Amino acid sequence: MISSLQYINVTGSTIHVSMRNLAQERREAGGNLIKPHNGPLSPLCAGGGTLEPLPELGNHAPSAGCTKMAAPSESTEQPGLRRRKAAEAPTRAAPVGPGGAEDEEKAEAGVSLQPGSFWLTRIVLLRAIAFIYFVAFLVAFHQNKQLIGDKGLLPCRLHLENIKRYFGGRIGMDALSHAPTLFWLFDWSHVDAHLDNIALVGLVISTFVLVTGCANMILMTTLWILYHSLVAVGQIWYSFGWESQLLETGFLGIFLCPVWSLSRIPEKTPPSRIVIWASRWLIFRIMLGAGLIKIRGDRCWRDLTCMNYHYETQPVPSPLSYYMHRNPVLFHQFETSFNHFIELVVPFFLFLGRRMCILHGILQILFQLIQVSCKLFWCC
């Protein structure tokens, strides 16, 4: 048996041959043992499986049959070697052909299945934001002319004129920072047309993102600017908490997207973990703030009696509100306690690992579904 590793120099390159393993494979395959030579060695011949001594001097070239190292045939390979090759075969990635659609789809599917990459989170979150934008712009298209149009209840033209007058009659940085809106750039004699155009452009872009699931920073920034322009001149009609929540969520959605690409799963732009954690922080602040303001705002929330008369005093009751109101007092106390649990305790689940995050999501979705079923509006 050969116990040393010898080196074979062929045309300026070094070929490493383990003589011990080769001899063992030949012996187990039933072939002749390869005996070492004292002189320099040539490559193994493909057909013979022997080693030929090379002359130490002279320009003699190897024979034609010795151009590559011979390997044991498939029929004579030992079982262990065949099993090892079979196990290694699936791990070798096939080269991706240039422009091959099938290869690209496989690569894209591989990216989407990486654990902890938040690809699915991005797809779902972007479509959810687009859906909310769609509803908001649809409402704006149907109501804004009657609310803040030329002949509306609170015309936005008068609102902008008052701001301009307050800051010395000039449209400078002070006026822009007080009411950041595109209406400073428009002709105020056609406010109704501008309101409709902003709503229609927002509807088109949000519909595209919602249907296709494709978005980039340009589209999401455009949606944010358009809606911010309406909120800035909406006055009391746009002063509710959900307007600022949509703007903050939409702003975070901008940084979930690549700059130019419209791919659903842009391989070179993975979802930012900073944005994911910022979104979790947003959910935490909204729910915890809603619970704290209840505790501090009215004694009935501390006494667990608010739900005793909530259903008969809410602004837009649902068909189930009548039956929910007629439940016993203990049930209403349980409802109030469950509300405190969801808003004051469950938000901390976001920072306790993946399983607690999943539990947090399930409880929050259940809580929102209960609210929607018992009243025709959403409120924390």
N, C-alpha and C positions, 0 to 999 in steps of 0.2 A: 504494500500500500504506500502511496506517495504521501508524505506528511508535510511537504513544504509547498508554498504558493509561488509559482514561477510566472514570469512575465515574458510575453512574446512581443517583439517589436516588428510591426509590419508597416511599411511605407510611412514611417515617421510617427505612427500612433501606437499606443500601448494597450494591449488586450490582456485583461486579467482572467486567468484560467485557474479554477480551483481543481487541482489534479485529484485531490482526495475524493471530492464528490463525484467527479467524472468516473473515476475508477470504480467507485461503489455502485453507481448506476449501471455501468457496463457489466459488472459481476452479477448484479441481481437480474439483469435482463438476459443473462445467459451468454453474453458475448465474451470475447477475449479481453484479458486485462491489458491495459496499456502500460508498457514498461517505460520507465524514465530513461532518458539519454543524458550523457554527460555534457553534450554540446548544446548549442542554441537550438531552440525548437521552432518548428514551422506551424502554421495554423493547421487545424484538423481538416483532413480531406472529407468532402461531403460523402463520398462513397465508401471510403475505406475505414475510417475511424482510427487510423494509426498516426503516430507522430513521426515526422521525418526530420533528421538532423539537417540544419542549414550550414552551409559552408561558412567558415569564419571569415574568409577572405574572398574577394572576387565579387563580380556583379551578377551573380546567378540569381534569377527570378524564381519564385515558387512555381510549381506546376499548375497547369490550368485547372485541375480538379481540386486544388487546395485554396480556393478563393474565399471560403467561409468555413466557419467552425461547424462541424457536424453535430446534429442533435439527435437524440433517440427518436425513433419513429413512433407514431401514435399507437401502433400495436404493441410496442415493447416498452412503453412508459409504465413506470410502477404506479400502482393504484393511488398511493399517497400523493404523488406528483400530479396526477390527473385531477384528484379532488381539490388540490390547492389551486390549480389553474382555473378550475370551474368556479371556485369561490372568489377568485380575484377578477374574473371576467366581468361581472355586473358592475364593479366599481370603476371600470374604465369608461370615462365619458366619451361618447362619440363626438367627433368634430362637427361643429355647426356649419352647415353649408351657407355660402353667401346668399342672403336674400331668401332662404327657404322659409316659406310660411309655416310649414309644419314644425320645423325646428324652433322657430320663434315662439309658436304657441306652447310648445313643450317647455321652453325656457321661461316663458311668462308664467305658466302654471307652477313651475318649480319655485319661482320667486314668491308667488302668492301663498304657498304652503309653508314658508319658513316660520317656525314658531317664534313668537315674541316680536314679530316685525310690524304688526298693526296695519297690514295691507287691508284686511277686511274692515277694520275700524275706519280707515280713511274713506273707503268706498261708501259705507253706510252713513258716515257722518256728513260727507259732502252732499249726498242725495237728500238727507234729512234737512240740511241747511237750505238746499235749493228748493225743497218743498215749502218750507216756511217763507222763504223769499217770494215764491210764487203766490202763496195765499196773501201775503202782505201787499204785493203790487196789484193783485186782483182787487182787493178791497180799496186800495188807493185809486184805481181806475174808476171804480163805481161811485166812490163817495167824496173824493177830494174836491171836485168842482163845487159841490154843495157845501162843503165845510170851509175850504180856504181858497176857493176860486174867486173870480172877479165879483161875483154876486153871492159869495158864500157867507156863512155866518161870521167867520173871522177871516177876512181876506188877507192872504199872505203879503200882498202888495203893500197894504197899510202897515203891516208888521215890519217889513223891510224899510219902509220910509221912516218909521219911528226910530229904528236902530241907526239908520244913516244920520238922522237929525241929532240923535243923542251924541254921536261921535263927531260932531262938528260939520255935518253935511258932506263928508268925504267917505269913500269906500276904501278904507285902509286896512291895516292888519288888525286894528282893534275891532272893526266891524266884522271882518272875516272870522276872527277867533270867537266873537260872540255868537255868530250864526254862520257856521261853515256850510255853505250851500252853493250849488251851481246857479241859483237864481240871481246871484249878483252879476252874472255874465249875460243874462237874458234881457230881452226887451219886456218890461213889465206891463206893456199894453196888451200882451197876449198870454196872460198867465194861465188861462184854462188850457190852451194848446200845449204849453210847456208841461203842465201837470199830466196831461194825457200822454205826451211823448215819453216822459220819464217812466211812467207806469208801464207803457207798452214795451219799451226797451228792456226794462227789468223783467217783464213777463217772458219775453223771447229768450233772454239769456238763462233765466232760472229754469225754463222748460227744457232747454237744451241740456243743461247739467243734470236735471232730474231724469230725463228719458235715457240719455246716453251714459251717464255716470262719468263723463269726461269733463275735466275742469283744469284750468291753470290759474296762475296768479293774476293774469290780466282780466279774465272773466270774473273771478271772485272779487277783485278790487273794484271793478266796474259796478258790480251789484252793491257793494258796500257804499260807494260814493253816491250812487243814485238814491239809495234808501236814506242815507244820512242827509242828503239834500232835502228830502221830504220831512224828515223828523225836525230839522233845524227851523223850518217855517211852519210846522204843523201846530205849534202853540199848544193849547190845552188838549187838543185831540190826539197829540202824539206825546203826551207827558206821562204815560203809564209805564210801569216797570218793564213790561215785556218788550217795549221798543228798544230800550237800552240793552236788554239782554240779547235781543236779536243782533244788534250792532256789535256787541262784544263777541258773541259767538261767530258772527260772520267775519269779524276781523281775524280771529284765530284760524278760521277756515282758509284764509288767504295763504297762510304759511304751511298748510297741509299739501299744497299743490306745487308742481314744478313751474318754472317761469313760463316756458313756451309749450312744452309737450301736452297733448291732449289724451295721452294714453291713460287707461283706467289703472294700470299697474306700471308706472314708469320705473324701470329697473334701476336707473341711475339716480333716482330721487326718492329714496325710502322715506316713509313718514317720520317727521321730526318728533323725537321723544319729548322735547321741550314743549311742543304744541300739545301733545297728549297730556302731559302733566298740567299745563295751563288750563286745558279743558276740564280736567278733574278739579282743579282749584276753583274754576268758575262754578261747577255744579255744587261743590262744597259750600262756597260763599252764598249761593242763592238759597239752598235749602236750609242751611244753618241760620242765615239771616231771617228767613221767613219764620222759623221757629222762635227765635229770640224776640222778634218784634211782637209776636203773639203773647209771649210770657210777660213782656214789659208793657204791652199796650192795654190790656183789658183783664180785669180780675176773673172774668168768667172762664178764661183759658186755664187759669191756675186752680179754679174750683171745679173744673171739668164739667161745666154746665153750658158751654157755648153751643154745643150741638143740639141742645134741647129745643132751641127756636131758630137754628140756622136755616133749616130748609124752608120755613115759612117767611123768612125775611130776605133770602138771597135774591139778586136781581133777575136772573133768568133760570127759573126752575125747570127741571126735566120731568118727564112722566113718572119717574121713580121717586121724585122728591116727596110726593104725598105719602107713599108707603114708608119711606125712610123716616119721615117725621113722626109717624104713628108707632114707632118702635118704643119699647120700654126705656125708662131712664137709665138703667144699667147698660143697655146697649149704647146709648148716647155717651155715657161716660167712657165706655170702651173705645168708641170712635175718637174721642178727644185724646185719650191716652195713646192710641195708635198713631194719631197725627203727631203728637210730641215725640214718639219713638222714631218715626220716619224722618222728622225734620231736625231733631236734636241729637240723635244717637247714630242713626244709619249713615250720615255723611262721613263719619270717621272711618267707616269700612274702606273708603277709597285708599287709605294709606296703610292697610294691613295685609297686603298681598293679593295675588291673583284671585284666589277663591273668595275672599271677602269682597273683592271688587265685583265678581259675578253675582254674589248674593246681594250686594248693594244695587246693582242694575235690576235684578228681578224684583226686589222690593219697591224700588222707585217706579218701575213700569206698572206694577200692580196698583200702587198708590194713585198714579195718574189715571189709570183706567177707571178706578172707583170714582174719582172726582168727576171725570167726564160723563160717566153714566148717571151720576146723581145731580148734575147741573150742567147747563149748556154753555159753560164758559170754564176757562182754566184759571186757577188761582192757587198759589201756595198756601 
